[in-house]
Amino acid sequence: MDDHAPRERPRDRRGGPRRTLARLLDEHPRGVRLTAVVTAIALLAGGAVAAGAITTPGEPTVSTSSPTDSPRATPEPTADDTPTAAPDVAPTTPTPTPTATPTAAPVRSCSVAAAAADPRLAQFEGTVVDAATGEVLFDRDGSTPARTGSVLKTLTSAVALAVLGPDHRLTTRVTGDVGSGAIALVGGGDATLSAVPSGGSVYAGAPTLADLAAQVKTRLGDAPVSRITLDATYWSQADEWDPSWKRSEQTIGYHSEVTALMVDGDRADPAAQTSPRSTDPVARAGDAFRAALVSAGVAGADTAAMSQGASSSATVLGEVASQPVSTLISQLLPTSDNTLAEMLARTSSRASGADGSSASLTPLYRSVLSSTYGLDTSTTTIIDGSGLSENDAVPSTVVARLMIAVADRRDGLGVVYDALPISGRTGTLASRFTGDNAVAAGSVHAKTGWIDTAYTLAGSIDSADGTRLAFAFYAIGDVRDDARAALDTLTAAVYRCGTDLSGE
């Protein structure tokens, strides 16, 4: 129904405008009829305006300037000298189009500001995003690139899945021409190649030198070997150790030099996750290979000259392959294996057409993370695949948005989600989220990170109200071990808030 009251119909009572007009036409001679008609029309128009202002007692007064009214044209006289009477029907007013009322933004009242301001977090940066809507619920310098620690391994895994694919395997070959006496062990970036029998390596299902040596013996038969070349030229051997890394990572046993040929991640103890590494992984691999050849019965292997260089033959005498990339990711993320992360980064570079160098990683990661996962990586800097460098720089917002895709298992990233440590349950989070923070145990799937100047945590939270949130938190600067507990406390606070999380 029209909300406006109808206008009154034109009146035809004695003395009204229509009666007056008729009398004028009857009483004046033809010579003055035109003047009279013009005068009468003017009177009639004035009367119509006056009539429009008249209201029936008790009815509301209707403004003629309402924005919902359509303008009405002034009636034109007909060809006949007598104007045509207006129809005895009330004019209609167009029904106004309802105006949509903007939906108010939800009022969120659950604040984690106090937990985020914990001094143990030093210079804090962080982002929390609603995984279903993509809305940023909480942000502290989230667009500022910063060091990530081992959280960077999630980006490395995503790049490897996109470039190499989940089923790709890293290969190690032995080449040589039968009868020449010369063979070469050619590395292809597989750090899991093992010098111990199957099942004895920290890397379950790893290929073995024993298998490789047996293949060589089968091809050579009784032909002796007099020269063994160790080929680690898959990428430059001058790019083995970044100056920003601490050498203590190597001596304590967290990280090896980055060479395309090594065995057991260059561990002194192949069965131990943390084990001192050498200063020459290629030579250590060569010693283990010689021993395997001798055990396989290859003639001359025990006295053959050994050197590092490039293979001179394309003939393959033996070949072994790593577990698939999907399995390597499931091995590196729960334990935060730095060496495996570097292997995947460098082989991804080579597979993309680059040279496998550290310098190739920033353009590689920017391109792949942008084109495959839709992330804005324009301000990221990638020095390594492990996150050990203080010069790595990735905004927390970028990591949080990648974690949405991980939690949604998009683009094959379910492999990453399944490998992430779980709060209070598995991996590097198995002993965390205790005390009051135990409320979030089992509900946080996240990658931990730690270098001397940063503690980090990033992943997804299945919050108390059922909302899935993606997050990335960085504690940067002069941090101590208690920063881990502060990160857990902040994460547990976000868990409690869920969708009611306030950005304040």
C-alpha positions as CSV (number, residue, x, y, z in Angstrom):
1,M,0.0,0.0,0.0
2,D,1.1,3.6,-0.8
3,D,2.1,5.3,2.4
4,H,0.9,8.7,1.2
5,A,-2.7,9.9,1.5
6,P,-4.6,10.4,-1.9
7,R,-5.0,13.9,-3.2
8,E,-8.6,15.4,-3.4
9,R,-10.4,15.1,-6.7
10,P,-11.2,18.4,-8.6
11,R,-14.6,19.9,-7.5
12,D,-17.5,21.0,-9.7
13,R,-19.7,22.9,-7.2
14,R,-21.3,26.3,-8.1
15,G,-18.7,29.0,-7.9
16,G,-16.0,26.3,-8.5
17,P,-13.4,26.7,-11.3
18,R,-15.3,24.7,-13.9
19,R,-18.6,26.7,-13.5
20,T,-16.8,30.0,-13.7
21,L,-15.1,29.0,-17.0
22,A,-18.5,28.0,-18.6
23,R,-20.0,31.3,-17.7
24,L,-17.2,33.3,-19.2
25,L,-17.5,31.5,-22.5
26,D,-21.3,32.0,-22.7
27,E,-21.3,35.7,-21.7
28,H,-18.5,37.2,-23.6
29,P,-18.6,37.9,-27.4
30,R,-16.4,36.0,-29.8
31,G,-13.9,38.8,-30.0
32,V,-12.9,38.6,-26.4
33,R,-13.4,34.8,-25.9
34,L,-9.7,34.2,-26.3
35,T,-8.8,36.6,-23.6
36,A,-11.4,35.1,-21.3
37,V,-10.2,31.6,-22.0
38,V,-6.6,32.5,-21.1
39,T,-7.8,34.3,-18.0
40,A,-9.9,31.3,-17.0
41,I,-7.2,28.8,-17.5
42,A,-5.0,30.9,-15.2
43,L,-7.7,30.9,-12.6
44,L,-8.2,27.2,-13.0
45,A,-4.5,26.5,-12.5
46,G,-4.5,28.6,-9.4
47,G,-7.5,26.7,-8.1
48,A,-5.8,23.4,-8.7
49,V,-2.8,24.4,-6.7
50,A,-5.1,25.5,-3.9
51,A,-7.1,22.3,-4.1
52,G,-3.9,20.3,-3.7
53,A,-3.3,22.0,-0.4
54,I,-6.7,21.2,0.9
55,T,-7.0,18.2,3.2
56,T,-10.0,16.4,4.7
57,P,-10.2,17.0,8.4
58,G,-8.4,14.3,10.3
59,E,-6.1,13.2,7.4
60,P,-2.4,13.9,7.4
61,T,-1.1,16.7,5.2
62,V,1.0,15.3,2.3
63,S,3.9,17.3,1.0
64,T,4.0,17.7,-2.8
65,S,7.8,17.7,-2.7
66,S,8.3,14.2,-1.4
67,P,11.3,12.6,-3.1
68,T,9.2,9.5,-3.8
69,D,6.5,11.4,-5.8
70,S,6.9,11.5,-9.6
71,P,6.5,15.1,-11.1
72,R,3.1,15.6,-12.7
73,A,2.8,17.5,-16.0
74,T,0.4,20.6,-16.2
75,P,-2.8,19.6,-18.3
76,E,-2.8,21.0,-21.8
77,P,-6.1,22.4,-23.2
78,T,-7.8,20.3,-25.9
79,A,-8.4,21.5,-29.4
80,D,-12.0,22.2,-28.5
81,D,-12.6,25.6,-26.9
82,T,-14.0,23.8,-23.8
83,P,-11.3,22.1,-21.7
84,T,-11.8,18.4,-21.0
85,A,-12.7,17.6,-17.4
86,A,-10.1,15.6,-15.5
87,P,-11.2,12.0,-14.8
88,D,-12.9,11.3,-11.6
89,V,-10.0,9.0,-10.4
90,A,-7.4,9.8,-7.7
91,P,-3.9,9.9,-9.2
92,T,-1.5,7.2,-8.0
93,T,1.8,7.8,-6.4
94,P,4.7,5.4,-7.3
95,T,5.6,3.0,-4.5
96,P,9.0,3.9,-3.2
97,T,11.8,1.4,-3.5
98,P,12.9,0.2,0.0
99,T,16.4,1.3,0.9
100,A,18.7,-1.6,2.1
101,T,20.0,-1.2,5.6
102,P,23.7,-1.9,5.9
103,T,24.5,-4.9,7.9
104,A,26.4,-3.9,11.0
105,A,29.8,-5.5,11.6
106,P,29.8,-8.0,14.4
107,V,30.8,-6.6,17.8
108,R,33.6,-8.7,19.1
109,S,34.5,-8.4,22.8
110,C,37.1,-11.1,23.6
111,S,40.5,-9.5,23.8
112,V,43.9,-11.1,23.9
113,A,45.8,-7.8,24.1
114,A,47.3,-8.6,27.5
115,A,48.7,-11.9,26.3
116,A,50.1,-10.2,23.2
117,A,51.8,-7.6,25.3
118,D,53.6,-10.1,27.4
119,P,57.2,-8.8,27.7
120,R,58.5,-12.3,27.1
121,L,57.4,-11.9,23.5
122,A,59.9,-9.0,23.1
123,Q,59.0,-7.3,19.7
124,F,55.8,-9.1,18.9
125,E,54.2,-9.5,15.4
126,G,51.2,-11.6,14.7
127,T,48.1,-12.2,12.7
128,V,44.9,-14.3,13.2
129,V,42.5,-14.9,10.4
130,D,39.1,-16.5,10.2
131,A,39.8,-19.5,8.0
132,A,36.3,-19.7,6.7
133,T,35.8,-16.0,5.7
134,G,39.4,-14.8,5.3
135,E,38.7,-11.9,7.7
136,V,41.6,-10.7,9.7
137,L,40.5,-10.7,13.4
138,F,43.7,-9.7,15.0
139,D,46.8,-8.0,13.7
140,R,50.0,-6.7,15.2
141,D,52.4,-5.5,12.4
142,G,51.2,-8.4,10.3
143,S,52.4,-6.8,7.0
144,T,55.9,-6.3,8.3
145,P,58.4,-8.8,7.0
146,A,60.3,-10.5,9.8
147,R,62.4,-13.6,10.6
148,T,60.4,-16.7,10.9
149,G,62.6,-19.4,12.4
150,S,61.6,-22.9,11.4
151,V,58.1,-21.8,10.6
152,L,59.6,-21.1,7.2
153,K,59.7,-24.9,6.6
154,T,56.0,-24.8,5.9
155,L,56.7,-22.5,3.0
156,T,59.5,-24.7,1.8
157,S,57.1,-27.7,1.9
158,A,54.5,-25.8,0.0
159,V,57.0,-24.8,-2.7
160,A,58.3,-28.4,-3.0
161,L,54.8,-29.8,-3.4
162,A,54.0,-27.3,-6.1
163,V,57.3,-27.6,-8.0
164,L,58.3,-31.3,-7.5
165,G,54.9,-32.8,-6.7
166,P,54.1,-35.2,-3.8
167,D,55.2,-38.3,-5.6
168,H,58.6,-37.0,-6.8
169,R,61.7,-38.9,-5.5
170,L,65.3,-37.7,-5.3
171,T,67.8,-40.0,-7.0
172,T,71.4,-40.9,-6.4
173,R,73.3,-42.7,-9.3
174,V,76.5,-44.5,-10.0
175,T,77.8,-43.9,-13.5
176,G,80.8,-45.3,-15.4
177,D,81.8,-47.2,-18.5
178,V,82.3,-50.9,-17.9
179,G,86.0,-51.8,-18.3
180,S,87.3,-48.3,-17.8
181,G,87.9,-48.7,-14.1
182,A,86.3,-45.4,-13.4
183,I,83.0,-44.9,-11.6
184,A,81.3,-41.9,-10.1
185,L,78.8,-41.5,-7.2
186,V,76.5,-38.7,-8.4
187,G,74.4,-36.9,-5.8
188,G,70.9,-35.6,-6.6
189,G,70.1,-33.8,-3.4
190,D,68.9,-36.8,-1.4
191,A,70.2,-36.3,2.2
192,T,68.4,-39.5,3.3
193,L,70.7,-41.9,1.4
194,S,71.9,-44.1,4.2
195,A,75.2,-45.9,5.0
196,V,73.5,-48.3,7.4
197,P,71.3,-51.3,6.6
198,S,67.6,-50.7,5.9
199,G,65.8,-49.7,9.1
200,G,68.8,-48.3,10.8
201,S,68.5,-44.7,9.7
202,V,66.6,-41.9,11.3
203,Y,64.8,-41.6,7.9
204,A,62.4,-44.5,7.7
205,G,62.4,-46.2,4.3
206,A,65.6,-44.5,3.1
207,P,67.6,-45.9,0.2
208,T,70.9,-47.5,1.1
209,L,74.4,-47.5,-0.2
210,A,74.4,-51.3,0.2
211,D,71.6,-51.5,-2.5
212,L,73.5,-49.1,-4.8
213,A,76.8,-51.1,-4.4
214,A,75.1,-54.4,-5.2
215,Q,73.7,-53.0,-8.4
216,V,77.2,-51.8,-9.4
217,K,78.7,-55.2,-8.7
218,T,76.0,-56.8,-10.9
219,R,76.9,-54.5,-13.8
220,L,80.7,-54.7,-13.4
221,G,81.0,-58.3,-12.6
222,D,84.7,-59.1,-12.1
223,A,85.9,-55.8,-13.7
224,P,88.0,-53.9,-11.2
225,V,87.5,-50.3,-10.1
226,S,90.6,-48.0,-9.9
227,R,89.1,-44.6,-9.6
228,I,86.0,-43.2,-7.8
229,T,84.7,-39.7,-8.3
230,L,82.3,-38.1,-5.9
231,D,80.0,-35.8,-7.9
232,A,78.2,-33.1,-5.8
233,T,77.9,-30.6,-8.7
234,Y,74.1,-30.6,-8.8
235,W,74.5,-27.1,-7.4
236,S,77.6,-25.1,-6.6
237,Q,79.8,-26.5,-3.8
238,A,80.7,-22.9,-2.9
239,D,77.1,-22.4,-1.7
240,E,77.2,-24.9,1.2
241,W,76.9,-22.7,4.3
242,D,75.3,-19.3,4.7
243,P,77.3,-16.7,6.6
244,S,74.2,-15.8,8.7
245,W,74.0,-19.4,10.2
246,K,75.6,-20.2,13.5
247,R,78.3,-22.9,13.3
248,S,77.0,-24.2,16.6
249,E,74.0,-25.6,14.6
250,Q,76.5,-27.9,12.9
251,T,78.6,-28.9,15.9
252,I,75.7,-29.6,18.2
253,G,74.0,-31.6,15.5
254,Y,71.0,-29.6,14.2
255,H,72.2,-28.8,10.7
256,S,74.6,-30.0,8.0
257,E,76.4,-28.2,5.2
258,V,74.2,-28.1,2.1
259,T,75.7,-30.4,-0.4
260,A,74.0,-32.4,-3.1
261,L,75.8,-35.6,-2.0
262,M,75.7,-36.8,1.6
263,V,74.6,-39.8,3.6
264,D,72.2,-39.9,6.7
265,G,72.0,-36.1,6.7
266,D,75.7,-36.1,7.5
267,R,75.1,-37.4,11.0
268,A,77.8,-39.0,13.0
269,D,75.1,-41.3,14.4
270,P,72.6,-42.2,11.6
271,A,69.9,-43.2,14.0
272,A,69.9,-40.0,16.1
273,Q,67.9,-37.0,15.1
274,T,70.4,-34.6,16.8
275,S,73.9,-35.7,16.0
276,P,77.1,-33.7,15.2
277,R,77.7,-33.1,11.5
278,S,81.1,-33.0,9.7
279,T,82.8,-30.2,7.8
280,D,82.9,-32.3,4.6
281,P,79.7,-34.3,4.0
282,V,80.9,-35.3,0.5
283,A,84.0,-37.0,1.8
284,R,82.0,-38.8,4.5
285,A,79.7,-40.1,1.9
286,G,82.7,-41.3,-0.2
287,D,84.1,-43.2,2.7
288,A,80.8,-44.9,3.3
289,F,80.4,-45.7,-0.4
290,R,83.8,-47.3,-0.6
291,A,82.9,-49.5,2.4
292,A,79.7,-50.6,0.7
293,L,81.5,-51.5,-2.6
294,V,84.0,-53.6,-0.6
295,S,81.2,-55.4,1.2
296,A,79.5,-56.0,-2.2
297,G,82.7,-57.6,-3.6
298,V,83.6,-55.0,-6.2
299,A,87.2,-55.6,-7.2
300,G,89.7,-52.9,-6.5
301,A,87.3,-50.7,-4.4
302,D,89.4,-50.9,-1.3
303,T,92.5,-49.3,-3.0
304,A,90.8,-47.1,-5.7
305,A,91.8,-43.5,-5.8
306,M,89.0,-41.1,-4.7
307,S,88.4,-37.5,-5.6
308,Q,85.7,-34.9,-5.8
309,G,84.6,-33.7,-9.2
310,A,82.1,-34.2,-12.1
311,S,81.1,-37.5,-13.6
312,S,82.5,-38.1,-17.1
313,S,80.1,-40.9,-18.1
314,A,76.4,-41.0,-18.8
315,T,76.1,-44.8,-18.4
316,V,74.2,-45.6,-15.3
317,L,75.5,-48.6,-13.3
318,G,73.1,-48.2,-10.4
319,E,70.4,-45.9,-9.1
320,V,68.4,-45.6,-5.8
321,A,65.6,-43.1,-4.9
322,S,64.4,-41.4,-1.8
323,Q,60.9,-41.7,-0.3
324,P,58.3,-39.5,-2.1
325,V,58.4,-35.8,-1.3
326,S,55.1,-36.2,0.6
327,T,56.9,-38.7,2.9
328,L,60.0,-36.4,3.3
329,I,57.7,-33.6,4.4
330,S,56.1,-35.9,7.0
331,Q,59.6,-36.6,8.3
332,L,60.9,-33.0,8.3
333,L,58.0,-31.0,9.8
334,P,57.4,-32.9,13.1
335,T,61.1,-32.9,14.0
336,S,62.0,-29.7,12.2
337,D,64.8,-31.3,10.2
338,N,66.9,-28.5,8.8
339,T,68.9,-30.6,6.4
340,L,65.8,-32.1,4.7
341,A,64.3,-28.6,4.4
342,E,67.5,-27.4,2.6
343,M,67.4,-30.4,0.3
344,L,63.8,-29.7,-0.8
345,A,64.5,-26.0,-1.3
346,R,67.6,-26.6,-3.5
347,T,66.1,-29.4,-5.6
348,S,62.9,-27.3,-6.1
349,S,65.2,-24.6,-7.4
350,R,66.9,-26.9,-9.8
351,A,63.6,-28.5,-11.0
352,S,62.2,-25.0,-11.7
353,G,65.1,-24.3,-14.0
354,A,67.2,-22.3,-11.6
355,D,70.7,-23.2,-10.4
356,G,69.9,-24.5,-6.9
357,S,71.7,-21.6,-5.2
358,S,70.7,-19.8,-2.1
359,A,70.3,-16.6,-4.2
360,S,67.7,-18.4,-6.4
361,L,65.3,-19.0,-3.4
362,T,63.7,-15.6,-3.1
363,P,62.4,-15.4,-6.7
364,L,61.4,-19.0,-6.5
365,Y,59.4,-18.7,-3.4
366,R,57.8,-15.5,-4.4
367,S,56.7,-16.9,-7.8
368,V,55.4,-20.3,-6.5
369,L,53.6,-19.0,-3.4
370,S,52.0,-16.3,-5.5
371,S,51.0,-18.3,-8.5
372,T,50.0,-21.5,-6.8
373,Y,48.6,-20.3,-3.5
374,G,47.6,-16.7,-4.2
375,L,49.8,-15.1,-1.6
376,D,51.2,-11.6,-1.8
377,T,54.9,-12.4,-1.5
378,S,56.2,-9.1,-2.9
379,T,58.0,-8.3,0.4
380,T,59.4,-11.7,1.3
381,T,63.1,-12.5,1.4
382,I,64.2,-16.1,1.5
383,I,67.8,-17.0,2.4
384,D,67.4,-20.7,3.1
385,G,64.8,-23.5,3.2
386,S,65.1,-24.1,7.0
387,G,64.5,-20.6,8.5
388,L,67.8,-20.6,10.3
389,S,68.9,-17.3,8.9
390,E,68.0,-14.0,10.7
391,N,67.8,-12.5,7.2
392,D,64.7,-14.5,6.2
393,A,61.8,-12.1,6.2
394,V,58.1,-13.0,5.7
395,P,55.1,-11.1,7.0
396,S,53.0,-13.0,9.5
397,T,49.9,-12.3,7.4
398,V,51.5,-14.3,4.5
399,V,52.1,-17.3,6.7
400,A,48.6,-17.1,8.3
401,R,47.0,-17.1,4.9
402,L,49.1,-20.0,3.8
403,M,47.8,-21.8,6.9
404,I,44.2,-21.4,5.7
405,A,45.1,-23.4,2.6
406,V,46.9,-25.9,4.7
407,A,44.0,-26.4,7.1
408,D,41.6,-26.7,4.1
409,R,43.9,-29.2,2.5
410,R,43.9,-27.2,-0.8
411,D,46.3,-27.8,-3.6
412,G,47.8,-30.9,-2.0
413,L,48.6,-29.1,1.3
414,G,46.9,-31.8,3.3
415,V,50.3,-33.4,3.4
416,V,51.6,-30.4,5.4
417,Y,48.6,-30.3,7.7
418,D,49.0,-34.0,8.6
419,A,52.6,-33.5,9.4
420,L,52.3,-30.4,11.7
421,P,52.9,-31.0,15.4
422,I,49.8,-31.0,17.5
423,S,49.6,-29.1,20.8
424,G,50.3,-31.4,23.8
425,R,50.3,-34.4,21.5
426,T,53.0,-34.8,18.8
427,G,56.3,-33.5,17.4
428,T,57.8,-30.4,18.8
429,L,54.6,-29.5,20.5
430,A,54.3,-32.8,22.4
431,S,55.5,-31.3,25.7
432,R,53.9,-27.9,25.3
433,F,50.5,-26.4,26.2
434,T,50.5,-27.5,29.8
435,G,48.9,-26.0,32.9
436,D,46.2,-23.4,32.1
437,N,47.2,-23.7,28.4
438,A,46.2,-27.4,28.3
439,V,42.7,-26.2,27.4
440,A,43.9,-26.0,23.8
441,A,45.7,-29.3,23.8
442,G,44.9,-31.3,20.7
443,S,43.3,-28.3,19.1
444,V,46.4,-26.5,17.6
445,H,48.2,-27.8,14.5
446,A,51.2,-25.7,14.2
447,K,54.9,-25.4,13.2
448,T,57.3,-24.2,15.9
449,G,60.4,-22.1,15.2
450,W,63.4,-21.1,17.2
451,I,66.6,-19.3,16.5
452,D,68.7,-17.1,18.8
453,T,66.7,-14.0,18.1
454,A,63.2,-15.4,17.5
455,Y,60.6,-17.8,18.8
456,T,57.7,-18.4,16.4
457,L,54.5,-20.5,16.1
458,A,52.1,-20.7,13.1
459,G,49.3,-23.0,12.1
460,S,45.6,-23.4,12.7
461,I,43.4,-23.5,15.8
462,D,40.1,-25.4,16.1
463,S,38.7,-22.9,18.7
464,A,36.4,-23.6,21.6
465,D,33.3,-22.3,19.7
466,G,34.1,-24.5,16.7
467,T,35.6,-21.6,14.5
468,R,38.8,-22.5,12.7
469,L,41.4,-19.8,12.9
470,A,44.7,-19.5,11.1
471,F,47.5,-17.7,12.8
472,A,51.2,-16.8,12.8
473,F,53.0,-15.4,15.9
474,Y,56.6,-14.1,16.0
475,A,58.5,-13.1,19.2
476,I,61.5,-11.3,17.9
477,G,64.6,-9.8,19.6
478,D,66.1,-10.6,22.9
479,V,64.0,-13.7,23.7
480,R,64.5,-16.5,26.1
481,D,63.2,-20.0,26.4
482,D,60.1,-18.7,28.3
483,A,58.9,-17.1,25.1
484,R,57.6,-20.5,24.1
485,A,55.3,-20.5,27.1
486,A,54.2,-17.0,26.3
487,L,53.4,-18.0,22.7
488,D,51.4,-21.0,24.1
489,T,49.5,-18.7,26.4
490,L,48.6,-16.3,23.6
491,T,47.5,-19.2,21.4
492,A,45.3,-20.7,24.1
493,A,43.7,-17.3,24.7
494,V,42.8,-17.1,21.0
495,Y,41.4,-20.7,21.3
496,R,39.1,-19.5,24.1
497,C,37.9,-16.5,22.1
498,G,37.1,-18.1,18.8
499,T,35.0,-16.0,16.5
500,D,34.5,-13.4,19.3
501,L,38.2,-12.5,19.1
502,S,38.7,-8.7,19.2
503,G,41.4,-7.0,17.3
504,E,42.0,-4.6,20.1
